[in-house]
Amino acid sequence: MSKFKKFKERVVAAKIPERNSGQIFFRNNPDIHEFCKDVLENYPEVFGSCGEVIRALFMGKKIRRCKVCGKRLNYRSSNVLVHGKLVKYCSKKCRTSDASEASQIRMNTIKNKYGVENISQLQSTKDKKVQKSLEKYGVENVAQSDVVKDKMKQTNFEKYGVAYPAQSKEVAAKVSKTKRNRTEEQLEAELSKSRETHRNRFFPFVESWLKEYDLEFVNPDEYIGLNHHYFLKEKPDGYKLRCLKCGEEFYQILRKDKDLSFWCPRCNKGLRSCGEKELKGWVSSLGFEIIGNCRSVISPKEIDIFVPDKKICIEYNGLYWHSDTSLDDKNYHKNKTDDVEKIGYQLIQVFEDEWIYKKDLIKSVISAKMGIFDKRYYARQCEVREVSCGECSEFLTRNHIQGDVRCKVNLGLFFNDELVSMMTFSKPRFTKKYDWELVRFCNKIGASIIGGANKLLSYFDKNYGGSIISYADRRYSNGNMYEKLGFDFRGYTKPNYFYVKGLERYNRMKFQKHKLPQLLENFDPSKSESENMKEHGYNKIYDCGNRVYVRGGN
């Protein structure tokens, strides 16, 4: 028999006491005491006192260390269950210093006391935050404070060398790599989470929104979110709705900026033909003499609305009657613009969906051409600031006819902290000959900013510099602003086309052929993009092309 086994029998025969009488036991058994001390010195993985070593070795018990400080736990703490769990800490101090444990303790305490998991969810806490922010920064949210924004930009410049992390090539590369490395399961999980979030946040609002216009979902369970970007590919035709007045069922895309009063095709039958009459009536209300369906300007062609005093012509282009279903000539709108410009007049061409969905914007554009403004500002009274992507997106969506676009440099003109004008720049999208592209410029609806464009461009030249190219949509612009800013006219682009279905008009870039398998139910790879779109009920409508202007460069 080995020495260890003999020693174990000796210990068992000595009847080790269960209670705390170790000193008496070791005084009566000095050989066992010496053995235990030797174990503690030569085997650091064995924790505890001499008495605990004996229990650990010969009674199948474990002596553990504190999770935080590493101190040996006593025999009882190591093996006694508390609330069904083994003790992890040697003291209350160590327990509360453990971040995960302390967080759970705080959460349970707050939940028992206030009924919420986080104190910031209480309305009283929210009100205190707003009040404190108003007192300290003068705004309801600290993120709206110019002081905080400047600090954030300064930190970003020190860390990334740019005003916003998204502008950093390093950050963009990391984000791109992360997106590329996502598996199909991860993508599906993200999509499912987004669907759930959208449904929880927006469905009650959308449902009540529809009822205001006597509409309802045919199948409410199919709602996954508003038809913007992410969900449009899954619901390209929109949701199936039912009119509560007449019972008509139809598909419609849901967007927050849409005028729902035009949606039921049966109840609103004939409103499309009324759009031109409505536009004529509004132009007439501005106080100018107008001539409707005029054929004397570019005879024998007809102009819907002619304003002789301003030498302005206006066309109302219905999406169906001006698409390739009814017009064979893709240069129809361009040729009409050319004919009007030859006699020194300007032709404004309004698409039907723009008048229906962006009526205030169209009125502002036409009023500006007539020299009518609600407010006038002077650039010398305004301040130029760089604007965040979110603030820029919101402003462009409300005030630019082409809507939002993501740009690298977003410059805003502020009058008494009110954003009244925007100019945005990005790397050129269609050529590499120039350093920058001026992508968007617009003022607040109904506003005129004297010298605003020049001040914004001067700021850009001073802080960024380089050659610039820009494109002016011929449907609305005659290029006067570019000429005043010192740009050179370089010619015209060919007419661009959009896809139309019902009262919706889509940018063709969304329907490039490589994207169609995910957008169309019955995509045929042997057919062209146009053929696939035509088979799914989409027609083409062409614009007038763009004027091309450059500043600097060759």
N, C-alpha and C positions, 0 to 999 in steps of 0.2 A: 504494500500500500504506500502511495506517495506521501511525501511530507505534508502536502497541502490537504489531502483528504484526511490525514490523521489530525491535522490542525482543525479542520472543519468539524470533525467528530468531537474534538475537545471543546469547541465553542458551543456546539449544540448541547453537549452534556452539561455545560455550565449554566444552561437555562438563562439566556440573555433576557433581562427584564424589558417589558414593553414600554413601561413608563420611564420618566426621567430620573433614573437612579444609576446612571453610567459611572459616576465617580466611585461609588461603592463597588460596582462590578469590576472595574479596572484595578482598584486597589487589591481586590482579592485574586485577580488574574493578571499579574504584571506581564506574563509572556504574550497574552492576547493584545494587551495595550501596545507593547513594542512592535508586534506584527502590524497593527493598524497604522501606527505612525510611519512605519516603513512603506506601507501602501500609499499613504498620502504624499510622501516625499518622492516616490519613484513612479507613481501613476497619476499625473495631473488630471486625467480625464475622470478620475473618481472624485466626486465632490462630497463635502460635508465634514463632520467631526469624526473622531474615532468611533463613537457609538453608531453614527450613521453609516460609516464604512462597513461595519459588521452587518447592519441590516441590509445594506445594498448588496453585499457579497453573498450572504447566507440566507436571506429571506426574499430574494427576488425583487427588491425595491430599487428605485432609481433616485439618485440625488441630482437635481438639475440646477442650472444657473439662472439668474434674473435676466430677462430679455433685454433690459435697458443697460444696466451697469455691470452685468456679468458676475455679481456676487452670488456665492453659493446659497441656495435655498435650504432651509432645514428639512429634516425628514418629513415632518407633518405637512409642510407647505408643498413639498414635492409630490406628495401622493394623495392628498385629500382633495376631493372635488368640491368646487364652490360654484353653485348655480349650474351644475352639470359639466363644469370645465375645470381643468387643472390650473393651478395658480401659475402665472407667468412672471410676476414681479415680486421683488423682495419688500417693497413698501408702497404706500400710497403716492409718494413723491415720484417714484419711477413709473408708476402706472399712469399718472396724469401727464408725465413728460413724453410718453409715447404718442406720437402724432396721430396714428390711426385709432388708437384706443381713446385718446382725448377727444378726437372728432366725434366718435360714436357716443361718448358720454355727453358731450355738448348737445348733440342732435337729440338724444333721448330726453335730456332735461328740457330743451326748448319745446319739444313736441308735447311733453306732459304739461308744461306750463302754458303754452300759447296755442297749441294745436297745429303748428306748422313746423317744417323741418329746419327752416332757416329764418332767422329773425328779420332778414331783409324782405321777406314775403309779407310782413305785416304792413298794413296801410299807414299806420302811425309812423313806422320807420321810413317809408317812402316819402311821406310828407316832410319829415325832419330833414331828409337828404335834400329835397327840393329847396326847402327854406334855407338850409345852410349854404347851398350852392348859390342861391340868389343873393344872400348876404355877402358871400366871399367873392363871387365872380360876376354877379349880375345876370346870370342865366340859370335855367332850371336844371340843366345837365352840364357837368364840368367839361364834357367833350365838346360843347358848343362854345366854350370860352376861347377867345383869340389867344389869351396867354397860354392856356394849356395846349392849344394847337401848335403854337410857336415852339413850346418846349418839346413836344412830340417830334416836330420836324427837325429840331436841333439834335435830338437824340438819334433820329434816323440818319441824319447827315454824318454824325460821328461814327455810327455803327455800319451804315451801308453806303454812305456817300450820296444818297438821294433823299428827297423829301418824304417819300413813301416807300415802304419795303417792297411793294409790288413792282416798283420801277427798277429795282435792282436785278441785274442779270443773274447774279448768284442765287437770289431767292427764287426768281422765275425758273431757273434750271432745276432747283430742288423740287419745286411744285410740279413741274413738268415730269420729272423723273418719278415722283411719287404716283402721279396719275397713270403713267405708262406701266408701272409695275403692279397696278391693281389687278387682281384676278376677276373673273366673271362673277364669282360668288360675292366678292367685296363690292363690285359695282351694283349687283342686284340688291345687296343689303343696304347700300346707300340710297338706292332708289326707293326701296320699301320704306325706309325711315323718312324720306322726304314726302312720300305719299301720305304716310300717317300724320306727319306734322302739318302738312297743308290741309288735310281733312279736318283735323282737330281745331285748327286755328280759323279756317276760312269757310267751312261748309255752312255753319249757322248763318254767317253773314251773307253768303251767296244765295242761300235758300230764301232768306227774307228779302234780299235784293230782287230776286226774280218775282216774288209775290207782289211787289210794288207795281210791277208791270203786267200782272195777271199771267205769269208764266210759272211753270214748275218742271222739275226733272221727271222724265218718263221712268227712269231707273236711278234713283238717288244713290244706290250703292256703287255705281260706276264712277262717282266723282273722285278724282285723285288730285285735283288742284286746278288753279286757273291756267288757261292755255298760254303760258308764257315760256318760251325757250325750252325748258327742261321737259315739259309735258306735251308740247305741241307735236312731237314725233309720234306719241302714242295716241293722241286724239287729233289727227290732222283735220278732221271734219267737224270737230267740236263735240258737244254733248247733245243727246236727243232730248228736246224740250217739247212741252205741250202747252198750247195756249188755253187758258182757262175760260176765255170768252167764246171761242169757236171750236175748240177741240183739235185744232190743227197740230200735227206732230212734225217736227223738222229738226235738223241739226244746226247748231250754232256754236261758234267759238266764244268762250267766256273771257272777257278782259275787262279790267276795272275802268279803262278809259273809253269804253264803248257806250253808245246811246241805245239803251234797250228798247226805246219806244219804236224803233224801226225794225224790230226783229221778227214779228209774226208775219209771214209772207201773205197770208190771207187777209188779216185785219188791216194790214198796211199796203194792200195792193193799190198801186197808182201813186204811192208817195215818191217813187223814184222819178217819175215824170214831173212831179211837183218840185223836185230839188232845184231845177233850173229857174222855175217861177219864183221860188223862195229867194234864190240868190239875186235875181233881178229886182225883186221888191226891196231887198236890203240895200243894194247899191243905190237904188233910187232914193231911199230914205236918207242918204248922206247929203242930199241937197243938190245933186248934179243932174243935168239933163242926160238921159240915156236913150239909146236907140236899140230896141230888141230885134233879133234876127235880121241884122243889117247886112245887105249885100253890096253896099256902095263902097266899102273900104277896100276889099280885095276881090272885086267882082270877077267871076260869078259866085265865088265861095261865100259862105254865110258866116257871120260872126254873131254869137249868141247875145253878147252885151257890148255896146260901144259907147264910151264916154268921150264925146268930142272935145270938151274943155280940157281934159287931161291927156288926150291922145292915147288912151288906154283901151285895149280890147280884152274881153274876158270870155273864155270858153268853159262850158260845163260839160265834162266828158263822162258820160255814163259808162260803167265798167263793162257792161255787156255789149252795148252798141258801138263802143270804141275799141273792143278787143278784136283779135284776129278772126273771131267768128263772123263779124260783120264787115271788118275792114281788111282788105287783102294787102294794102300798102303799109309796110312797117314805117315808112317815112312820112305818113300822113300828118302827124302832129308836128314833126320837124318842118315839113314844107310850108305848113300854115304859118308857123313862127317866122320862117324866112321871108315869106311874102309880106307879113305885117312890118317886119323890121326894115325892109327895103324902102318903105315910105316914111320911115322915121317914127313909127308908133311902137308901142310895146304890147305884146300879147301875153296874158296870164292864163294858164291852162289849169283848171281845177278838176281833179279826179273826184268821182262821185263819193268814194269812201272818205276822202278828206273833208268834204262838206258835211257828211253825216257824222263822222266821228271826231273831227277836229275843227268844228265850226268857228270857235273863238279864235283859233290860230289863223284860219283863212281870212276871217274878218280883219284881224290885225294886220296881216300882210297887205291886203287890198287897201285898207285905210292908210297904211304907210305910203303906198304908191300914190295915193290921192293927197298926201300931205296932212293927214288928220291923225292926231295923237292925243291920248288922254293925259300924258305927263311928258315934260321935257326936262332933261338933266344936262349939265355941262361937265365934260370930262375933268376939267380943272378942279371941280368940287368932289371928285370921286377918287377912290384909292384902288390900286391894282393889288390883288392878292392871288396866290396859288390856291386852288380849290380842291377839296378831296373828290375822289371818284364818285362817291355817293351823292354829294351835293351837286356836282356837275351833272350827273345822270338825271337827277330830279328836275333840274333847271331846263336841260335840253328837252326832256320829255314833254314839259309843259309849254316850251317856248320856241322850239325849232320844228319846222314842218317835217323834217326827215327823222326827228326823234334823237334818241341817245346813241352814242358810239363811244367805245373805250379808246381813250387817247393817253399819250405819255405825259403831255403838259396841258394842264387845265388852268386857264387864267380867267379870273373873275373881276369885274368892276363893281365896287361897292359904294353906295351913297348912304351915309349914316348907318353903316352895317347892314344895309339891304342890298342883296345881289341883284343888279339891274342889267348886266351884260356879261356874255361869256365868249371866249375865243379859245379853241383847243387845237393842239398840234400833235402829230404822230410822225413816225417814220413813213415815207411815201409808200403807198399801197400798190401802185401800178407802175412804178419806174424807180430806177436806182440812180438817176442823174442828179437828183437834188437831195439836200440834207433833211428837209422837213416837208410835211404836207399840212397846210392849213385846212383842217377837216370841218370844223363848225365855227360859225359866228352868228350870234343872234342877241337881240335885246329882249327885255321883258315885254310881254304882250302889252300893246298900247303905249309903249314908251319910246321916246326918241332921246338918244344920248349924243349930244353934239361933241364930236371929236373923240367918241368912245373907242371906235375901231383903231384909230391912229395911236391912242394912248396904250392900248393893249399890245399892239404890234411893236411899239417902241420899247415896251418892257421886255417883250420876247427877244428883240434884237440885242438889248443890253445884257440880258442874263443867259441867253442861249446862242443866238446868232446862227448864220448859215443861210444857204439858198433855200427858197420856198416855192412849192408848186401848190396850186389850188384849183378846184373845179366849181363852177357856178352853174346851178341847174337852170336851164333855159326856160323852164316852165314858169319860173318866178323872177329870175334875175336877168338884168341886162348888162351886168358887169360894172356899173358905175362906181361901186364901192372900191373894187380892185384898182381901177384906174386912178382914183383919188389917193390910194395908198402906195402908188408907185409901181404897181405890177404891170408886166407887159403881156399883151394878149398874144397867145400862140396858136389859136385855132379852135376847132370844135371836135368833140368826140362823136362817135356814131350813136344813134338812139339806143337806149338801154331798154330791156323789157322786164316786166313783172308778170307773175302768174296771178290769175284772178279766179275766184270761185265764189259765186253769190256776191255778197257785199264785202268780201275780203280780198285784199291785194297783198301779195307776198314778194319779198325780195328773192330774185332768182338764185342767189347764193345759197339759200336754204335748201334748194332742190337740185343741187349738182348731182350728176348721175351716180357717183359713188355713195351718196347719202340716201338714195331712193329705196334700197332694200329695206331700210328701217322705217321709211315713211309711208310706203305704199303697200297695200295688201297683196296685190298681184303684180309684182315687179317682174318684167321680162328683160333679162340682160342682153338679149339679142336685138332689142329695140333701142332707139335713141332716147335721150332725156325728154325731148319734146313729145315723142310718140307715147311714152309711158304716162306723162302728165296728161296728155289729151284723153287717153283712155280712162283716166280717173276723174275726168270732169273739169280739168284745169285749162283755162285759155290764157293766151298771152295778150298783154297790152303794152304798147311802146310809148316812151316819153319823147322828148325833143333833143336828147343829148345834152352835153355840157359845154360851157365855155372853159377853155384852159388858160390859166394865168400863171406866170412865173415871176419871181423876184430874186435876182442874183443868179449865179451859175451861168451855164452856156445855153 
